[in-house]
């Protein structure tokens, strides 16, 4: 194992050991934060009042690891969770397939957040081993962290409901702007950098990109390492984000610029993701963009026509796979 990765792995193990001590468990055991895991999967299912096969469907949707039927790996809170989830289904509030789908999306998002949290703490310990006492003190404030997560979720839910239109015939579909931005030459960058350096580059790209998108009223849909997918409800906002992203990395010593592709049109939204022809077009246009440039679809160019502050330069007629023949347009900031 390379020395850098080995040190980072040691830091993660140190975090796990600290949290295990807080929970009063051996470091080799799963961390349960003070709640003993005393039930097998079958025992947890029976305690929740359902058959084990149905419980396993919910465990899998939640991303719980597959364990032997005799393994004691479930706590009383898992029983309460299972009883709550199946109760929603049995009362007719949501059908089971939709519930499992929603749980899968939710579990993946929370897992990503948990990994990010541990990575950040491990990085802190790697840079400053003497901060272990601070890390341990923060970890003990789990109720506060749970409240924080709940508060952020509530605010986001309020914002989402504010935009919801109950009269919409196709509630998951509406015209919006969508854009992709990726790091130029990331494959070569990955070959030439140590793991720790590459992680810092990606973290800076993500942080700065999120800041630009938020500053112009956009929403980040997903981050894919060297790429970001975002949406907006305004063509002008979409253009501002594109220009802002190019400018943000124009003089970065470690990131050799970004390229942006953007389109305007109907987006299909489902469970936090977006897809459809407009998304595919924006992705294809990103591939056509030269380093440090923004290429937009004709529909977006038409929506921006006459908008002060932007210059639109048509490219040659291009055949785009899966889309057809279009005339991409280069977007620039005008003087």
N, C-alpha and C positions, 0 to 999 in steps of 0.2 A: 504494500500500500504506500503511495507517495507520502512523504512527510507532512505536507500541508493537510491532505485529507485525513491522515492519521490524527493530527492534532485537533482538527475539527470534530472528528468522531469521538475523541477523548472528551472534548468539551460537552458533547451531547450526552455522553455517559455520565459525566459529572452532574449535569442538570437532572438526569433521571434519578441518580442516587440521592440528590438533595430533595427532590419531590417525594421520593420513596420514604425518606426519613421523616418528612412532614406527615406522610400518611401513616406512619408507624408500621411500615412493611419492610421486608427484606428487599434490597435493591434489585435482586434478580426477579422478583415477582412483578406482575402488572401493577401499575400505580392506580389505586382506587381512591386516593385523597380521603383516607379515613374511613371509607365504607368497605366492610369486608365482602369479598366475593365468596359466597357460601353455597351457591346453587349450581346444579348442572343445567344444561339447556332444557332437558325434559322437565326437571323440577320447576324451573322458572315458568315454562309453558303451562304446566298444570296449576301452578299458583295463580297464574293470570286467567285461568278458566278456559284455555283453548288447547287444541291438539298440538303436539310438537311439530308436525309438518307445517302447520300454518305459522307457528312461531318462527320456524327457520326461514320462511319467506320474508318475514319482517326483519329478522337479524341480518339477512343478506342485503336487503334494501338499505339498511342502516350502515352497512359496511363493516359489521362485526366480523372478526376473523373466524374462519371455520375451525371448530374444535371438536375433539372426540366427544361422543355422547356422555362419557363418564367424567369429562373434565369439569372441575368446579371453577366456572369462569363468569358467573352471573351474580348480580347483587339484587337487593330488594328494590332499588330504584329501577332496575331493568324490568322487574315485574310490573311496577307501577306504569312505566313507559309503555309496555306491551298492552296492558289493560286499557290505557288511555287511547292508544292508536286503534286497536281493534274495536273499541267502543264507538269511535267516530264512524267506522265502517258499518258496524251492526245497527247503529241508529239511523243509517241512511244519509248521513251528512256528506259522505263521499264514497264512491265505489272503490273496491279494494285495489284494482289495477291502477287507478289514478293515485291512490294513496301511496302505493309502493313506488310509483314513478316520482312523485313529489318527495318522498323520503330519500330516494336515491340522490336526487339533485341536492337536497338539503345536506345530506351526509357528506357528499363530496365537497361542498363548499366549506363545511365546518372542519373537515379533515385538512383541507388546504390551509385554513386559518390556524389550526393547531400546529401543523408542520412549520408554518411561517413563524409562529410564536416561539417554538423551540429553537428554530434556526437563529432567530434574533438573539435569544438568550445565550445560545451556545457561542455565537459570534462575540457577544459582550464578554463572556468568560474567557474566550480565547485572547481577546485584546487586553483584558484587565482581570486576571485571576483573583485579585484581591476583592472583587465585587461580589463574591459568593454570598456574603451576608445580606447584601441588598437584594440579590436575586431570590434568596430564600424568603426574605421578608415579603417581597412582592407575591411570591407563590402562595403564601399563607393567606392572602387576601382574596381567596376564591369567590366568596359571596359578592365582593365589590366588582370583580371581573364579570361575574354572571349578570349582575345588574347592568353593567356597562354594555354588554352584548345585547341585553334585552332592550335597553334604552335606544341604542342605535337602530335595532330592528324596528322598534315602534315608530321612530321618526321616518325611516325608509318606507314603512307600510303606509303611513299617512300621506307621504308624497306620492306614492303609487296610486292610492285610492283617489287622490285629488285629480289625477290625470285620467281615471277610468270613466268611460262614457257608457252607461247602461243601455243607451239607445242604439249603440253601434251594432250593425248587423253582423259584422265580422270582428269581434272584440280583440282578436289577436293580430289583426292586420290594419296598418295605417301607413300613409306616406311619411317617411322620415329620411333623415340623412344617415349614411353609414360610411365609416372610413376604416382603413387599415394603415398602419405604419409599422415598418420593420427596420432593423439595423442593417445598414449596408455592409456586405462582406462578412456576415457573422460566422460563416463556416470557417473562413480563414482565421478570423479572430479567435475562434474556439481552439484551433490547432496551436496557435502561438502563445496562448495564455495559460498560466497555472490555474487550477480549479478555483482557488481563493480569489484570484484577480478577476476571473470570469464572473464569479458570483457577484462581486462588487460592481462590475460593469452592468450586468443585468439588473441589479437592484437600483442603480442610478437611472437606467433607462426607464424602468417601471415607475419609479417615484416621480421623475420629472415629467413623464408622459401623462400620468394621472393628474398632476398639477395643472398641466396645460389644458387637458380636456375639461377638468372641473372649472377652470377659470373662465371658460367660454360657454358654460352652460351645457356641456355634453355629459354623457354617461358612459363609463367604461363597462363593456360587456364581458370581456375576458382578456387575460394576459397570457401569452404563450411564450415566455422567455424573451425571445428577440422580437416579438410582435405584439401589437395591441390592437384590439377591435373596439370601436366606440360608435355611439349613435348620438344624433341630435334631433331636435324638432324644428330647426331653422337652417336654411341653406347658408345664410351668412355666418352663422355660428360654426357650421361645418368647415367653411372656407377659413375662418379665423383659426380653428384648431389645426388644420393642415399647415397653414403658414407658421403658426406658433411652434409646432413640432419641428419643422425644418429649421427654424431659427434657433430653437433650444439646443440643438446638437451640432450647429454649424461650426462651432469652434471647440468642440469637446476633444481633449487630448487622447481619449481612449476609445471614443465611439466615432467611426469614420462617416458620420452623417446618417440620415434616415431617408426613406422614400415613402411617399404617401399615395394611396389610391382612394377615391371617394365617389359615391354615387347617391342619387336621390330617387326615391320611389317607394313602392309598397314593401314593407317588412313584415314578415311573419314572426311574431313573438310568442315564445312558449317557455315557461319555467326558467326565466332569466336569460335565455339564449335568443338569438335572431337568426333567421335563415330565409332563403328565397333567392330569386333571380337578382335582386338589387344587391344583396350581400355577395353573391358570386361575382357580379360585375365589378364591384369595388375591389375584391381580392385579385381578380385578373388584371385590373388597371395598376395595382401596386407592382405587379411583375413587369409592367411596361415602363414604369417610372425610372428615370435616371437618378443616380445618387443626388440627394438634396433637392428633389423636385416633387411636385404634386401633379398627378394626372387625374382628371375628373371625367365623369360620364357626360354625354351631351345633355341629358336632362338636367343635371346639376348646373352645367354651364349656362343653360337657358334660364334657370331660376336666378342665376347670379348676374345675368346680363344687365349692364347699366348700374350695377352696385358700385359705388365709389370705393376706391382703395384696392381694386383687383384688376389684373390684366388676364385675358383669356386668349390663348394661342392654340388654334386648332392644329392637330397632328394629321398625318396621312390616314386615309381610310384603312381600317385594320380588321381582320377576321379574328374574333375572340372565341376561343373554344367554349362550346356550350351556350354561347350568347348569340353569335351571328356577327354581321358586319356593322361596325360602329366607327364614329370619328372621335377618338379621345381628344381631350383638350388639356393643355398644360395651364395650370393656374399659378399666377405669380402675384406678388404684392406690387402694385403700381407706385410710382413716385408720388 
